[in-house]
Amino acid sequence: MTAPRNRSLDTAHWAGRLAELAARHSVPGASLAIWHHGRQIEAATGFANADARIEATTDTLWQIGSISKVWTTTVAMALVEEGVLDLDSPIVKVLPELRLADEHLTQNVTLRHLVTHTSGIDGDFFADTGRGDDCLEKYTELLADVSVNHPLGATMSYCNAGFSLLGRVLERVTGVQWDELMRARLFRPLGLTHTATLPEEVLRHRAAAGHLGDPLKVAAHWSLMRSAGPAGLICATASDVLAFARLHLAEGVTEDGTRLLSAESVRAMQTPQVELPDRHLFGHAWGLGWILAEWDGRPVYAHDGGTIGQSAFLRVLPGERLAICLLTNGGSTRDLYEDLFREITAELADVTMPGPIRPAEGPVATDPAAITGVYERASSQIEILERGGELIMVSRFTGELADLVEQPEQEHPMRPLEPGTFVVQRDGAAGWFPVVFYTLADGSRYLHHGGRANPKVS
């Protein structure tokens, strides 16, 4: 275990750095919580809603987005311990009405496939199935018409749809609707007073709004549809998110001594299950729910979240007894995360975060003919084209997702990083994002970007 450095966990210092860096990166509002060796601080800056001039506070609820997936996985693992579920048994055994586009997938997809994003279900299928308690049941029925974007277990592709399906599985085996299941299994046992899943619950508190565009304005849509709940609809304070993180640091035991998960299950969630095609964006592997990385040779488990104009970041360094949560609502949020977390980990734990990726300085062997073309999956089409001797990536949102974003089509020049890997710089961001081209064992070609596997279709 690394001893903490001389700087204490000083609230005023980190509140000041949060405010300075949020302003630098044009982030309207943000909230930060840091837990280190048993002590926790909180800070907030800016506006929860810039248009209405509503200040952000440490009691403000933010959308934590896909960090919700680790919460859903935690409840699933508790049910595995109880013998209600099995990680490696076909889901169709507990959900016999399940019908997916591919019969082999229907009969063989397991819980492990869902929580490691290896099912092949095209992951960004968003469908509004209403506000009723049967929204996940209705959503699951629609999966029969959702395409398969890779063979079962052949690669990793970030899969929101798989977590909505997992939520329905949890409902079936417990008889409890997902929102209430989260309250019963996590929110109440952890003593979370500022965590919710439904808008009518969030409205009891000060709530952050997402901001989009240039100049930034409050997003027209506050939240995704209810059927996305298990994948990304939890709202919380940064402090409540760290209470969840501390459950994992304490090997499944709450602060009052209640065991919610066995130490063996906690360790299994932090054990690599699948290596990532793109090792630059998140980390080197996916565990059960968690993203796994190494910083300065130290293990890190993590997850990010992104909704409509809101971004969330959670990093846990178990050996350093350090957990950090940052919640934001627009602007260059990843640049803020990079700068702030780099300072925190260096000062408190003497850990150096990996440096941001940048284009290669020298030439990189590239065959444009091997990668140009169209790559497509649910809600997204990416076209790689050559124009004036330069490779261009044109990204298009499609389907219902296109109606929820400000710019459904974006175009970015690609710069080489290493053979088979390029980087693009998104609008308004200082950092670069990887684009990885690779081939599966069956010879099919893929583009990995934003954690998603995109099959080449033409």
Buried (B, 14 or more C-beta within 10 A) or exposed (E): EBEBEEEEBEEEBBBEBBBEBBEBBBBBBBBBBBBBEEEBBBBBBBBBBBEEEBEBBBBBBBBBBBBBBBBBBBBBBBBBBEEBBBBEEBBBEBBEEBBBBBEEBBBBBBBBBBBBBBBBBBBBBBBBBEEEEEBBBBBBBBBEEBBBBBBBBBBBBBBBBBBBBBBBBBBBBBEBBBBBBBBEBBBEBBEBBBBBBBBEBBEEBBBBBBBBEEEBBBBEBBBBBBBBBBBBBBBBBBBBBBBBBBBBBBBBBBEEEEBBBBEEBBBBBBEBBBEBBBBBBBBBBBBBBBBBBEBBEBBBBBBBBBBBBBBBBBBBBBEBBBBBBBBBBBBBBBBBBBBBBBBBBBBBBBBEBBEBBEBBEEEBEBEEEEBBBBBBBBBBBBBBBEEEEEBBBBBBBBBBBBEBBEBEEBBBBBBBBBEBBBBBBBEEBBBBBBBBBBEBEEEBBBBBBBBBBBBBEE
